[in-house]
Amino acid sequence: MPPNLIMAGDNFAGRLVPMAAAPSLSWVWGMSSRSFPVTKKVAWISTEHAEDRNPALITVAERLNETFETHEIRLNTSAEIPDDLAESEIAIIAAHGSILPEGRYVQRISDDSELALYPSVLAHAVRQSAIVVLFICSGGRLDSHPVAETTVGLVRQLLDQGCATVIASPWPLDTRVPSH
């Protein structure tokens, strides 16, 4: 359970004080001894072939455009995962996330057209980035491994690929959320 959702009296602890979670103390030590890039800010929202289909990601890209320009974040709208996401200071990804029919495990990442990726492909693409922000439905969920004492999910894969910080929702997102 995300620590910000722990109840502190009548309120969520995350509303009262800043909170974070880390997979282990050895991970924190490893991340604190690394240096990260400070110049490459990228975003990827696949909208290239979405005009004649569901415009959800087009709406997200339009709403974020001013923020990207203000903070000098380069937006790529290609229908294929870009080659330049790795080793970024910040990488922002907006896409659709699908979970298995049983309601567990992120199964794929997709756009409004025909793109469909395994979560591991996306994790590899943004490897070694300092901050990864996912506007992906259920992209932040961590599920118990079916046969081991660990968790599985896109966040875990991103951390395993050397990303230092992942900001993601474990639940479905409305297209209005990213712009806020």
Secondary structure as UniProt FT lines:
FT   HELIX           3..5
FT   STRAND          7..8
FT   TURN            9..10
FT   STRAND          11..12
FT   HELIX           13..16
FT   HELIX           25..32
FT   STRAND          41..45
FT   TURN            48..49
FT   TURN            51..52
FT   HELIX           56..70
FT   TURN            71..72
FT   STRAND          74..76
FT   TURN            83..84
FT   TURN            86..87
FT   STRAND          90..99
FT   TURN            101..102
FT   STRAND          106..110
FT   STRAND          116..117
FT   HELIX           119..125
FT   TURN            126..128
FT   STRAND          131..136
FT   TURN            137..140
FT   STRAND          143..144
FT   STRAND          151..152
FT   HELIX           154..160
FT   TURN            161..162
FT   STRAND          165..168
FT   TURN            175..179
//
